[in-house]
Amino acid sequence: MRISSPARRLGLFVAGAMLAGCGALRPAQGDMQLPTAGSEAMRRTPAIAAHAGRRSWMAPDAKKHDLLYISNFYSSTVLVFTYPGGKLAGELTPITDPQGECTSKTSHGNWWVVASGADEIMEYAHGGTSPISTLSEDIGEPAYCAVDPTTGNLAVTILGAGDIVVFAYGSGSGTTISDGLTSSGGDAYDDRGDLFVDGLTPSNRFALLELPKGGRSFEAITLHPNILGTFQWHDNYLAVYGGGGIYHFAIHGMKGKEVGFTPLRGGSDLTEFCIQEGHVAAADAGNENAQMWKYPAGGPVLKTLQGSFDGPAGAAVSVAK
């Protein structure tokens, strides 16, 4: 979820993956009408066509490193970097309108990317150049994803619909769960299998919800202070981007209390972030790049990654086996 300008957003929301995965961005608080990824204003078909003939590639030693994946919505590519070294190590293409990415500590290095334009969710092995499985759904346009570390279930949010599609063990046709929103955005699992989702309510307000593990209905979560931005579950707290940094919220019942803050200077519109091994990496749509900071210290940008960015929308880190 996120606080920054909706004009920067690629699609409607950016959903957060968790653990070795990432957190997704959200719009400003209050009443709003947001463009969807399917709207003409958000598409650049010539850029997609320009990449259609290119082949995926990966550096020979890429699998030896932890890898950071940054999806580029407009060019239908995913750039791959060593992590936290930040060296360009590969490119995956074409992936139609890629947005959210996700993985977990129990995924054995495998990770997922949502191909919004194709209504697909593609799974890749660590350092792989071709998908090892592809899931599809026909509910609407998928945006972001999260992996349950306790079961391997994959939860995918749908733009323009108050639905989450959950693929048991990351396979099959998926089960649709209504969250009561008019459009679902970001999602993240905590380490117990509770699912957090954000999006727009029927009254056109922004909300954060939780579906407890084994529960049947979503309940609203209130954060103090009321920060709504890209989020990820990290250690024992919900990490939420907004107001120039990442707020740390301890969740008790249906309330979240701030217990810490990490300032991130130099970022503009972070669309998805990943906290992993003493660093946080983020796709930055405002600056058209990807950046890293120390975590939890934060402060100025530690490293700006070099690559051909075009609408950076998603980020995930897969761990070397």
BELFENKA-V849987 format. One record per pair of residues at least 12 apart in sequence whose ideal C-beta (glycine too) atoms are under 10 Angstrom apart, sorted by the first residue. I is the first residue (numbers start at 1). J is the second residue. If there is no record, write none. Layout:
# BELFENKA-V849987
i & j
I & J
I & J
This chain:
# BELFENKA-V849987
i & j
1 & 13
1 & 14
1 & 15
1 & 16
1 & 23
1 & 24
1 & 25
1 & 26
1 & 27
1 & 29
1 & 185
1 & 186
1 & 187
1 & 188
1 & 196
1 & 197
1 & 198
1 & 199
1 & 206
1 & 207
1 & 208
1 & 223
1 & 227
1 & 228
1 & 229
1 & 230
1 & 231
1 & 240
1 & 241
1 & 242
2 & 14
2 & 16
2 & 23
2 & 24
2 & 25
2 & 26
2 & 27
2 & 28
2 & 29
2 & 185
2 & 186
2 & 198
2 & 206
2 & 227
2 & 228
2 & 229
2 & 230
2 & 231
2 & 240
2 & 241
2 & 242
2 & 269
2 & 270
2 & 271
2 & 272
2 & 273
3 & 25
3 & 26
3 & 27
3 & 28
3 & 29
3 & 206
3 & 226
3 & 227
3 & 228
3 & 229
3 & 230
3 & 240
3 & 241
3 & 242
3 & 243
3 & 244
3 & 269
4 & 25
4 & 26
4 & 27
4 & 28
4 & 229
4 & 230
4 & 241
4 & 242
4 & 243
4 & 267
4 & 268
4 & 269
4 & 270
4 & 271
4 & 285
4 & 286
5 & 27
5 & 28
5 & 268
5 & 269
5 & 285
5 & 286
6 & 25
6 & 26
6 & 27
6 & 28
6 & 32
6 & 33
6 & 34
6 & 35
6 & 269
7 & 27
7 & 28
7 & 34
7 & 35
7 & 41
7 & 269
7 & 285
7 & 286
8 & 25
8 & 27
8 & 268
8 & 269
8 & 270
8 & 271
8 & 284
8 & 285
8 & 286
8 & 311
9 & 24
9 & 25
9 & 26
9 & 27
9 & 34
9 & 35
9 & 36
9 & 37
9 & 42
9 & 73
9 & 99
9 & 185
9 & 269
9 & 271
9 & 285
9 & 313
10 & 25
10 & 35
10 & 37
10 & 42
10 & 71
10 & 72
10 & 73
10 & 74
10 & 97
10 & 98
10 & 99
10 & 100
10 & 116
10 & 143
10 & 269
10 & 271
10 & 272
10 & 283
10 & 285
10 & 311
10 & 312
10 & 313
10 & 314
11 & 24
11 & 25
11 & 34
11 & 35
11 & 36
11 & 37
11 & 38
11 & 39
11 & 42
11 & 73
11 & 97
11 & 99
11 & 100
11 & 114
11 & 116
11 & 117
11 & 141
11 & 142
11 & 143
11 & 144
11 & 157
11 & 159
11 & 160
11 & 185
11 & 271
11 & 311
11 & 313
12 & 26
12 & 27
12 & 34
12 & 35
12 & 36
12 & 37
12 & 38
12 & 39
12 & 42
12 & 99
12 & 116
12 & 141
12 & 143
12 & 144
12 & 157
12 & 158
12 & 159
12 & 160
12 & 183
12 & 184
12 & 185
12 & 186
12 & 199
12 & 200
13 & 25
13 & 26
13 & 27
13 & 34
13 & 36
13 & 37
13 & 99
13 & 100
13 & 143
13 & 144
13 & 157
13 & 159
13 & 183
13 & 184
13 & 185
13 & 186
13 & 187
13 & 197
13 & 198
13 & 199
13 & 200
13 & 206
13 & 230
13 & 271
14 & 26
14 & 27
14 & 71
14 & 73
14 & 99
14 & 100
14 & 101
14 & 143
14 & 144
14 & 157
14 & 185
14 & 186
14 & 198
14 & 229
14 & 230
14 & 231
14 & 269
14 & 270
14 & 271
14 & 272
14 & 273
14 & 283
14 & 285
14 & 313
14 & 314
14 & 315
15 & 99
15 & 100
15 & 101
15 & 102
15 & 114
15 & 142
15 & 143
15 & 144
15 & 145
15 & 146
15 & 155
15 & 156
15 & 157
15 & 164
15 & 184
15 & 185
15 & 186
15 & 187
15 & 188
15 & 196
15 & 197
15 & 198
15 & 199
15 & 230
15 & 231
15 & 272
15 & 314
16 & 100
16 & 101
16 & 102
16 & 144
16 & 145
16 & 146
16 & 157
16 & 185
16 & 186
16 & 187
16 & 188
16 & 189
16 & 196
16 & 197
16 & 198
16 & 229
16 & 230
16 & 231
16 & 232
16 & 233
16 & 238
16 & 239
16 & 240
16 & 241
16 & 272
16 & 273
16 & 274
16 & 314
16 & 315
17 & 100
17 & 101
17 & 102
17 & 103
17 & 104
17 & 107
17 & 111
17 & 112
17 & 113
17 & 144
17 & 145
17 & 146
17 & 147
17 & 155
17 & 186
17 & 187
17 & 188
17 & 189
17 & 232
17 & 233
17 & 272
17 & 273
17 & 274
17 & 314
17 & 315
17 & 316
17 & 317
18 & 102
18 & 103
18 & 104
18 & 105
18 & 146
18 & 147
18 & 148
18 & 149
18 & 187
18 & 188
18 & 189
18 & 190
18 & 191
18 & 195
18 & 196
18 & 231
18 & 232
18 & 233
18 & 234
18 & 238
18 & 239
18 & 274
18 & 275
18 & 316
19 & 102
19 & 103
19 & 104
19 & 105
19 & 106
19 & 107
19 & 146
19 & 147
19 & 149
19 & 188
19 & 189
19 & 190
19 & 191
19 & 232
19 & 233
19 & 234
19 & 235
19 & 274
19 & 275
19 & 276
19 & 317
19 & 319
20 & 66
20 & 83
20 & 102
20 & 103
20 & 104
20 & 105
20 & 106
20 & 107
20 & 109
20 & 111
20 & 147
20 & 149
20 & 274
20 & 275
20 & 276
20 & 277
20 & 316
20 & 317
20 & 318
20 & 319
21 & 100
21 & 101
21 & 102
21 & 103
21 & 104
21 & 105
21 & 107
21 & 111
21 & 112
21 & 144
21 & 145
21 & 146
21 & 147
21 & 149
21 & 188
21 & 189
21 & 232
21 & 233
21 & 272
21 & 274
21 & 275
21 & 276
21 & 314
21 & 315
21 & 316
21 & 317
21 & 318
22 & 68
22 & 69
22 & 100
22 & 101
22 & 102
22 & 103
22 & 111
22 & 144
22 & 146
22 & 186
22 & 188
22 & 230
22 & 231
22 & 232
22 & 271
22 & 272
22 & 273
22 & 274
22 & 275
22 & 276
22 & 280
22 & 281
22 & 282
22 & 283
22 & 314
22 & 315
22 & 316
22 & 317
23 & 144
23 & 146
23 & 186
23 & 188
23 & 229
23 & 230
23 & 231
23 & 232
23 & 233
23 & 234
23 & 238
23 & 239
23 & 240
23 & 241
23 & 246
23 & 270
23 & 271
23 & 272
23 & 273
23 & 274
23 & 275
23 & 280
23 & 282
23 & 315
24 & 99
24 & 100
24 & 101
24 & 102
24 & 143
24 & 144
24 & 145
24 & 146
24 & 157
24 & 185
24 & 186
24 & 187
24 & 188
24 & 198
24 & 229
24 & 230
24 & 231
24 & 232
24 & 241
24 & 270
24 & 271
24 & 272
24 & 273
24 & 283
24 & 313
24 & 314
24 & 315
25 & 100
25 & 144
25 & 185
25 & 186
25 & 229
25 & 230
25 & 231
25 & 241
25 & 242
25 & 269
25 & 270
25 & 271
25 & 272
25 & 273
25 & 282
25 & 283
25 & 284
25 & 285
25 & 313
25 & 314
26 & 185
26 & 186
26 & 198
26 & 199
26 & 206
26 & 208
26 & 227
26 & 228
26 & 229
26 & 230
26 & 231
26 & 240
26 & 241
26 & 242
26 & 271
27 & 185
27 & 198
27 & 199
27 & 200
27 & 206
27 & 228
27 & 229
28 & 206
28 & 228
28 & 229
28 & 242
29 & 205
29 & 206
29 & 226
29 & 227
29 & 228
29 & 229
29 & 242
30 & 204
30 & 205
30 & 206
30 & 228
31 & 200
31 & 203
31 & 204
31 & 205
31 & 206
32 & 200
32 & 204
32 & 205
32 & 206
33 & 200
33 & 204
34 & 159
34 & 160
34 & 183
34 & 185
34 & 200
34 & 204
34 & 206
36 & 116
36 & 140
36 & 141
36 & 143
36 & 159
36 & 160
36 & 183
37 & 73
37 & 97
37 & 99
37 & 114
37 & 116
37 & 117
37 & 141
37 & 142
37 & 143
37 & 159
37 & 160
37 & 313
38 & 97
38 & 116
38 & 117
38 & 140
38 & 141
38 & 159
38 & 160
42 & 73
42 & 74
42 & 97
42 & 116
42 & 311
43 & 73
43 & 74
43 & 97
43 & 117
44 & 73
44 & 74
44 & 75
44 & 76
44 & 97
44 & 310
44 & 311
45 & 74
45 & 76
45 & 117
46 & 74
47 & 72
47 & 73
47 & 74
47 & 75
47 & 76
47 & 77
47 & 310
47 & 311
48 & 73
48 & 74
48 & 75
48 & 76
48 & 77
48 & 93
48 & 94
48 & 95
48 & 96
48 & 97
48 & 117
48 & 310
49 & 76
49 & 94
50 & 75
50 & 76
50 & 94
50 & 310
51 & 72
51 & 74
51 & 75
51 & 76
51 & 77
51 & 91
51 & 93
51 & 94
51 & 95
51 & 308
51 & 310
52 & 76
52 & 93
52 & 94
52 & 96
53 & 93
53 & 94
54 & 75
54 & 76
54 & 77
54 & 91
54 & 93
54 & 94
55 & 91
55 & 92
55 & 93
55 & 94
55 & 129
56 & 77
56 & 78
56 & 80
56 & 90
56 & 91
56 & 92
56 & 93
56 & 94
56 & 95
56 & 124
56 & 128
56 & 129
56 & 130
56 & 131
57 & 80
57 & 89
57 & 90
57 & 91
57 & 92
57 & 93
57 & 129
58 & 80
58 & 89
58 & 90
58 & 91
58 & 92
58 & 127
58 & 128
58 & 129
59 & 80
59 & 82
59 & 87
59 & 88
59 & 89
59 & 90
59 & 127
60 & 89
60 & 127
61 & 82
61 & 89
61 & 127
62 & 80
62 & 81
62 & 82
62 & 87
62 & 89
62 & 90
62 & 126
62 & 127
62 & 128
62 & 129
62 & 320
63 & 89
63 & 109
63 & 125
63 & 126
63 & 127
63 & 128
63 & 318
63 & 320
63 & 321
64 & 82
64 & 89
64 & 127
64 & 320
64 & 321
65 & 80
65 & 81
65 & 82
65 & 83
65 & 84
65 & 85
65 & 87
65 & 89
65 & 126
65 & 127
65 & 318
65 & 319
65 & 320
66 & 81
66 & 82
66 & 83
66 & 84
66 & 85
66 & 109
66 & 126
66 & 276
66 & 277
66 & 317
66 & 318
66 & 319
66 & 320
67 & 80
67 & 81
67 & 82
67 & 83
67 & 89
67 & 90
67 & 109
67 & 111
67 & 124
67 & 126
67 & 127
67 & 316
67 & 317
67 & 318
67 & 319
67 & 320
68 & 80
68 & 81
68 & 82
68 & 83
68 & 84
68 & 85
68 & 86
68 & 89
68 & 101
68 & 274
68 & 276
68 & 279
68 & 281
68 & 282
68 & 283
68 & 290
68 & 292
68 & 305
68 & 315
68 & 316
68 & 317
68 & 318
69 & 81
69 & 83
69 & 90
69 & 92
69 & 98
69 & 101
69 & 103
69 & 111
69 & 113
69 & 124
69 & 274
69 & 281
69 & 283
69 & 290
69 & 314
69 & 315
69 & 316
69 & 317
69 & 318
70 & 98
70 & 101
70 & 271
70 & 272
70 & 274
70 & 281
70 & 282
70 & 283
70 & 284
70 & 289
70 & 290
70 & 305
70 & 307
70 & 309
70 & 312
70 & 313
70 & 314
70 & 315
70 & 316
71 & 92
71 & 95
71 & 97
71 & 98
71 & 99
71 & 100
71 & 101
71 & 113
71 & 114
71 & 115
71 & 116
71 & 271
71 & 272
71 & 283
71 & 311
71 & 312
71 & 313
71 & 314
71 & 315
71 & 316
72 & 91
72 & 93
72 & 95
72 & 97
72 & 98
72 & 99
72 & 283
72 & 285
72 & 288
72 & 290
72 & 307
72 & 308
72 & 309
72 & 310
72 & 311
72 & 312
72 & 313
72 & 314
73 & 95
73 & 96
73 & 97
73 & 98
73 & 99
73 & 116
73 & 117
73 & 271
73 & 283
73 & 285
73 & 310
73 & 311
73 & 312
73 & 313
73 & 314
74 & 97
74 & 98
74 & 285
74 & 288
74 & 309
74 & 310
74 & 311
74 & 312
74 & 313
75 & 91
75 & 93
75 & 94
75 & 95
75 & 97
75 & 98
75 & 308
75 & 309
75 & 310
75 & 311
75 & 312
76 & 92
76 & 93
76 & 94
76 & 95
76 & 96
76 & 97
76 & 98
76 & 115
76 & 117
76 & 118
76 & 310
76 & 311
77 & 91
77 & 92
77 & 93
77 & 94
77 & 95
77 & 98
77 & 307
77 & 308
77 & 309
77 & 310
77 & 311
78 & 90
78 & 91
78 & 92
78 & 93
78 & 94
78 & 95
78 & 98
78 & 101
78 & 111
78 & 113
78 & 115
78 & 122
78 & 124
78 & 313
78 & 314
78 & 315
78 & 316
79 & 91
79 & 92
79 & 93
79 & 283
79 & 290
79 & 305
79 & 306
79 & 307
79 & 308
79 & 309
79 & 310
79 & 312
80 & 92
80 & 124
80 & 127
80 & 129
80 & 307
80 & 318
81 & 281
81 & 290
81 & 292
81 & 303
81 & 305
81 & 306
81 & 307
81 & 317
82 & 320
83 & 274
83 & 276
83 & 277
83 & 279
83 & 281
83 & 292
83 & 317
83 & 318
83 & 319
83 & 320
84 & 276
84 & 277
84 & 278
84 & 279
84 & 280
84 & 281
84 & 292
84 & 294
84 & 302
84 & 303
84 & 317
85 & 292
85 & 303
85 & 305
86 & 279
86 & 281
86 & 290
86 & 291
86 & 292
86 & 302
86 & 303
86 & 304
86 & 305
86 & 306
86 & 307
87 & 305
87 & 306
88 & 305
88 & 306
88 & 307
88 & 308
89 & 127
90 & 127
90 & 128
90 & 129
91 & 129
91 & 307
91 & 308
92 & 113
92 & 122
92 & 124
92 & 128
92 & 129
92 & 130
92 & 131
93 & 129
94 & 115
94 & 117
94 & 118
95 & 113
95 & 114
95 & 115
95 & 116
95 & 117
95 & 118
95 & 120
95 & 122
95 & 124
95 & 131
96 & 115
96 & 116
96 & 117
96 & 118
96 & 119
96 & 120
96 & 122
97 & 114
97 & 115
97 & 116
97 & 117
97 & 118
97 & 119
97 & 141
97 & 142
97 & 311
97 & 313
98 & 113
98 & 114
98 & 115
98 & 116
98 & 117
98 & 118
98 & 122
98 & 311
98 & 312
98 & 313
98 & 314
99 & 113
99 & 114
99 & 115
99 & 116
99 & 117
99 & 141
99 & 142
99 & 143
99 & 144
99 & 145
99 & 157
99 & 159
99 & 271
99 & 272
99 & 283
99 & 311
99 & 313
99 & 314
100 & 112
100 & 113
100 & 114
100 & 116
100 & 121
100 & 142
100 & 143
100 & 144
100 & 145
100 & 146
100 & 156
100 & 157
100 & 185
100 & 186
100 & 187
100 & 271
100 & 272
100 & 313
100 & 314
100 & 315
100 & 316
101 & 113
101 & 114
101 & 122
101 & 124
101 & 144
101 & 145
101 & 272
101 & 274
101 & 283
101 & 313
101 & 314
101 & 315
101 & 316
101 & 317
101 & 318
102 & 114
102 & 121
102 & 144
102 & 145
102 & 146
102 & 147
102 & 154
102 & 155
102 & 156
102 & 187
102 & 188
102 & 189
102 & 232
102 & 272
102 & 274
102 & 314
102 & 316
103 & 123
103 & 124
103 & 126
103 & 145
103 & 146
103 & 147
103 & 149
103 & 274
103 & 316
103 & 317
103 & 318
103 & 319
104 & 146
104 & 147
104 & 148
104 & 149
104 & 150
104 & 151
104 & 152
104 & 154
104 & 189
104 & 191
104 & 233
105 & 147
105 & 149
105 & 191
105 & 276
105 & 319
106 & 147
106 & 148
106 & 149
106 & 150
106 & 151
106 & 152
107 & 123
107 & 125
107 & 126
107 & 147
107 & 149
107 & 152
107 & 154
107 & 170
107 & 316
107 & 318
107 & 319
108 & 125
108 & 126
108 & 152
108 & 318
108 & 319
108 & 321
109 & 124
109 & 125
109 & 126
109 & 127
109 & 128
109 & 318
109 & 319
109 & 320
109 & 321
110 & 123
110 & 124
110 & 125
110 & 126
110 & 128
110 & 132
110 & 133
110 & 147
110 & 152
110 & 170
110 & 318
110 & 321
111 & 123
111 & 124
111 & 125
111 & 126
111 & 128
111 & 145
111 & 147
111 & 316
111 & 317
111 & 318
111 & 319
112 & 124
112 & 131
112 & 133
112 & 135
112 & 144
112 & 145
112 & 146
112 & 147
112 & 154
112 & 156
112 & 167
112 & 170
112 & 314
112 & 316
113 & 131
113 & 144
113 & 145
113 & 313
113 & 314
113 & 316
114 & 135
114 & 141
114 & 142
114 & 143
114 & 144
114 & 145
114 & 156
114 & 157
114 & 313
114 & 314
115 & 131
115 & 134
115 & 136
115 & 142
116 & 140
116 & 141
116 & 142
116 & 143
116 & 144
116 & 159
116 & 313
116 & 314
117 & 141
117 & 142
118 & 134
118 & 136
118 & 141
118 & 142
119 & 135
119 & 136
119 & 137
119 & 138
119 & 139
119 & 140
119 & 141
119 & 142
119 & 158
120 & 134
120 & 135
120 & 136
120 & 137
120 & 142
120 & 156
121 & 133
121 & 134
121 & 135
121 & 136
121 & 137
121 & 142
121 & 144
121 & 145
121 & 154
121 & 156
121 & 165
121 & 167
121 & 170
121 & 174
122 & 134
122 & 135
122 & 136
123 & 135
123 & 154
123 & 170
123 & 171
124 & 316
124 & 318
125 & 318
125 & 321
126 & 318
126 & 319
126 & 320
126 & 321
127 & 318
127 & 320
127 & 321
128 & 318
133 & 167
133 & 170
133 & 171
135 & 154
135 & 156
135 & 165
135 & 167
135 & 170
135 & 171
135 & 172
135 & 173
135 & 174
136 & 165
136 & 173
136 & 174
137 & 156
137 & 158
137 & 163
137 & 165
137 & 167
137 & 173
137 & 174
137 & 176
138 & 165
138 & 173
138 & 174
138 & 176
139 & 156
139 & 158
139 & 159
139 & 160
139 & 161
139 & 163
139 & 164
139 & 165
139 & 174
139 & 176
140 & 157
140 & 158
140 & 159
140 & 160
140 & 161
140 & 162
140 & 163
140 & 165
140 & 183
140 & 184
141 & 157
141 & 158
141 & 159
141 & 160
141 & 161
142 & 156
142 & 157
142 & 158
142 & 159
142 & 165
142 & 184
143 & 156
143 & 157
143 & 158
143 & 159
143 & 160
143 & 183
143 & 184
143 & 185
143 & 186
143 & 187
143 & 199
143 & 313
143 & 314
144 & 156
144 & 157
144 & 158
144 & 159
144 & 184
144 & 185
144 & 186
144 & 187
144 & 188
144 & 197
144 & 230
144 & 271
144 & 272
144 & 313
144 & 314
145 & 157
145 & 164
145 & 165
145 & 167
145 & 170
145 & 186
145 & 187
145 & 188
145 & 314
145 & 316
146 & 164
146 & 166
146 & 186
146 & 187
146 & 188
146 & 189
146 & 190
146 & 195
146 & 196
146 & 197
146 & 232
146 & 233
147 & 167
147 & 170
147 & 188
147 & 189
147 & 316
148 & 166
148 & 168
148 & 169
148 & 170
148 & 189
148 & 190
148 & 191
148 & 192
148 & 193
148 & 194
148 & 195
148 & 213
149 & 189
149 & 190
149 & 191
149 & 192
149 & 193
149 & 233
150 & 189
150 & 190
150 & 191
150 & 192
150 & 193
150 & 194
150 & 213
151 & 166
151 & 168
151 & 169
151 & 170
151 & 189
151 & 193
151 & 213
152 & 167
152 & 168
152 & 169
152 & 170
152 & 171
153 & 166
153 & 167
153 & 168
153 & 169
153 & 170
153 & 171
153 & 174
153 & 175
153 & 189
153 & 193
153 & 195
154 & 166
154 & 167
154 & 168
154 & 169
154 & 170
154 & 171
154 & 172
154 & 174
154 & 189
155 & 167
155 & 174
155 & 177
155 & 184
155 & 187
155 & 188
155 & 189
155 & 195
155 & 196
155 & 197
155 & 211
156 & 174
156 & 184
156 & 187
157 & 179
157 & 181
157 & 183
157 & 184
157 & 185
157 & 186
157 & 187
157 & 197
157 & 198
157 & 199
158 & 176
158 & 179
158 & 181
158 & 183
158 & 184
158 & 185
158 & 199
159 & 183
159 & 184
159 & 185
159 & 199
160 & 182
160 & 183
160 & 184
160 & 200
161 & 176
161 & 178
161 & 179
161 & 181
161 & 182
161 & 183
161 & 184
161 & 199
162 & 177
162 & 178
162 & 179
162 & 180
162 & 181
162 & 182
162 & 183
162 & 184
162 & 197
162 & 199
162 & 200
162 & 201
162 & 202
162 & 209
162 & 218
163 & 176
163 & 177
163 & 178
163 & 179
163 & 180
163 & 181
163 & 183
163 & 184
164 & 176
164 & 177
164 & 178
164 & 179
164 & 181
164 & 184
164 & 187
164 & 195
164 & 197
164 & 199
164 & 209
164 & 211
164 & 218
165 & 177
165 & 184
166 & 187
166 & 195
166 & 211
177 & 195
177 & 197
177 & 211
177 & 216
177 & 217
177 & 218
178 & 217
178 & 218
179 & 195
179 & 197
179 & 198
179 & 199
179 & 207
179 & 209
179 & 211
179 & 217
179 & 218
180 & 197
180 & 199
180 & 201
180 & 202
180 & 207
180 & 209
180 & 217
180 & 218
180 & 219
180 & 220
181 & 197
181 & 198
181 & 199
181 & 200
181 & 201
181 & 202
181 & 206
181 & 207
181 & 209
181 & 218
182 & 199
182 & 200
182 & 201
182 & 202
182 & 203
182 & 204
183 & 199
183 & 200
183 & 201
183 & 204
184 & 197
184 & 198
184 & 199
184 & 200
184 & 209
185 & 197
185 & 198
185 & 199
185 & 200
185 & 206
185 & 207
185 & 208
185 & 230
186 & 198
186 & 199
186 & 208
186 & 228
186 & 229
186 & 230
186 & 231
186 & 232
186 & 272
187 & 199
187 & 209
187 & 211
187 & 231
188 & 230
188 & 231
188 & 232
188 & 233
188 & 234
188 & 238
188 & 239
189 & 211
189 & 213
189 & 233
190 & 210
190 & 212
190 & 213
190 & 232
190 & 233
190 & 234
190 & 236
190 & 237
190 & 238
190 & 251
191 & 233
191 & 234
191 & 235
191 & 236
192 & 212
192 & 213
192 & 233
193 & 211
193 & 212
193 & 213
193 & 214
194 & 210
194 & 211
194 & 212
194 & 213
194 & 214
194 & 215
194 & 233
194 & 251
195 & 209
195 & 210
195 & 211
195 & 212
195 & 213
195 & 215
195 & 218
196 & 208
196 & 209
196 & 210
196 & 211
196 & 218
196 & 221
196 & 231
196 & 232
196 & 233
196 & 238
196 & 251
196 & 256
197 & 209
197 & 210
197 & 211
197 & 218
197 & 221
198 & 221
198 & 228
198 & 229
198 & 230
198 & 231
198 & 240
201 & 220
205 & 228
206 & 226
206 & 228
207 & 220
207 & 221
207 & 222
207 & 228
208 & 220
208 & 221
208 & 222
208 & 223
208 & 226
208 & 227
208 & 228
208 & 231
208 & 238
208 & 240
208 & 249
208 & 254
208 & 256
209 & 221
209 & 254
210 & 238
210 & 251
210 & 253
210 & 254
210 & 256
219 & 253
219 & 254
220 & 254
221 & 238
221 & 249
221 & 251
221 & 253
221 & 254
221 & 255
221 & 256
222 & 253
222 & 254
222 & 255
222 & 256
222 & 257
223 & 238
223 & 240
223 & 242
223 & 247
223 & 249
223 & 251
223 & 255
223 & 256
223 & 257
223 & 258
224 & 249
224 & 255
224 & 256
224 & 257
224 & 258
225 & 242
225 & 243
225 & 247
225 & 249
225 & 256
225 & 257
225 & 258
226 & 242
226 & 256
227 & 240
227 & 241
227 & 242
227 & 243
227 & 245
227 & 246
227 & 247
227 & 249
227 & 256
227 & 258
227 & 261
228 & 240
228 & 241
228 & 242
229 & 241
229 & 242
229 & 243
229 & 245
229 & 246
229 & 247
229 & 270
229 & 273
230 & 242
230 & 246
230 & 269
230 & 270
230 & 271
230 & 272
230 & 273
230 & 282
230 & 283
230 & 315
231 & 246
231 & 247
231 & 249
231 & 272
231 & 273
232 & 246
232 & 272
232 & 273
232 & 274
232 & 275
232 & 276
232 & 280
233 & 251
233 & 275
234 & 246
234 & 248
234 & 274
234 & 275
234 & 276
234 & 280
234 & 295
234 & 296
235 & 248
235 & 275
235 & 296
236 & 248
236 & 250
236 & 251
236 & 259
237 & 249
237 & 250
237 & 251
237 & 256
237 & 257
237 & 258
237 & 259
237 & 260
238 & 250
238 & 251
238 & 256
238 & 259
239 & 260
239 & 262
239 & 273
239 & 275
239 & 280
239 & 295
239 & 296
240 & 256
240 & 258
241 & 262
241 & 264
241 & 267
241 & 270
241 & 271
241 & 272
241 & 273
241 & 280
241 & 282
242 & 270
243 & 261
243 & 263
244 & 261
244 & 262
244 & 263
244 & 264
244 & 265
244 & 266
244 & 267
244 & 298
245 & 261
245 & 262
245 & 263
245 & 264
245 & 265
245 & 267
245 & 280
245 & 293
245 & 298
245 & 299
246 & 260
246 & 261
246 & 262
246 & 263
246 & 264
246 & 270
246 & 273
246 & 275
246 & 280
246 & 282
246 & 293
246 & 295
246 & 296
246 & 298
247 & 259
247 & 260
247 & 261
247 & 262
248 & 260
248 & 261
248 & 262
248 & 296
260 & 296
261 & 296
261 & 298
262 & 275
262 & 280
262 & 293
262 & 294
262 & 295
262 & 296
262 & 297
262 & 298
262 & 299
263 & 293
263 & 297
263 & 298
263 & 299
263 & 300
264 & 280
264 & 282
264 & 284
264 & 291
264 & 293
264 & 294
264 & 295
264 & 298
264 & 299
264 & 300
264 & 301
265 & 293
265 & 298
265 & 299
265 & 300
265 & 301
266 & 284
266 & 287
266 & 291
266 & 293
266 & 299
266 & 300
266 & 301
266 & 302
266 & 304
267 & 280
267 & 282
267 & 284
267 & 286
267 & 287
267 & 289
267 & 291
267 & 293
267 & 301
268 & 284
268 & 285
268 & 286
268 & 287
268 & 288
268 & 289
268 & 291
269 & 282
269 & 283
269 & 284
269 & 285
269 & 286
269 & 287
269 & 288
269 & 312
270 & 282
270 & 283
270 & 284
270 & 285
270 & 286
270 & 287
270 & 290
270 & 291
270 & 312
270 & 315
271 & 283
271 & 284
271 & 285
271 & 286
271 & 290
271 & 311
271 & 312
271 & 313
271 & 314
271 & 315
272 & 284
272 & 285
272 & 290
272 & 312
272 & 313
272 & 314
272 & 315
272 & 316
273 & 290
273 & 291
273 & 292
273 & 293
273 & 295
273 & 315
274 & 292
274 & 295
274 & 314
274 & 315
274 & 316
274 & 317
275 & 293
275 & 295
275 & 296
275 & 317
276 & 295
276 & 316
276 & 317
276 & 318
276 & 319
277 & 295
277 & 317
277 & 319
278 & 294
278 & 295
278 & 296
278 & 297
279 & 292
279 & 293
279 & 294
279 & 295
279 & 297
279 & 302
279 & 303
279 & 317
280 & 292
280 & 293
280 & 294
280 & 295
280 & 296
280 & 297
280 & 298
280 & 302
280 & 315
281 & 293
281 & 295
281 & 302
281 & 303
281 & 305
281 & 315
281 & 316
281 & 317
282 & 301
282 & 312
282 & 315
283 & 305
283 & 309
283 & 311
283 & 312
283 & 313
283 & 314
283 & 315
283 & 316
284 & 301
284 & 304
284 & 305
284 & 309
284 & 312
284 & 315
285 & 309
285 & 311
285 & 312
285 & 313
286 & 312
287 & 301
287 & 304
287 & 309
287 & 312
288 & 308
288 & 309
288 & 310
288 & 311
288 & 312
289 & 301
289 & 304
289 & 305
289 & 306
289 & 307
289 & 309
289 & 312
290 & 303
290 & 304
290 & 305
290 & 306
290 & 307
290 & 309
290 & 312
290 & 315
291 & 303
291 & 304
291 & 305
291 & 312
292 & 304
292 & 305
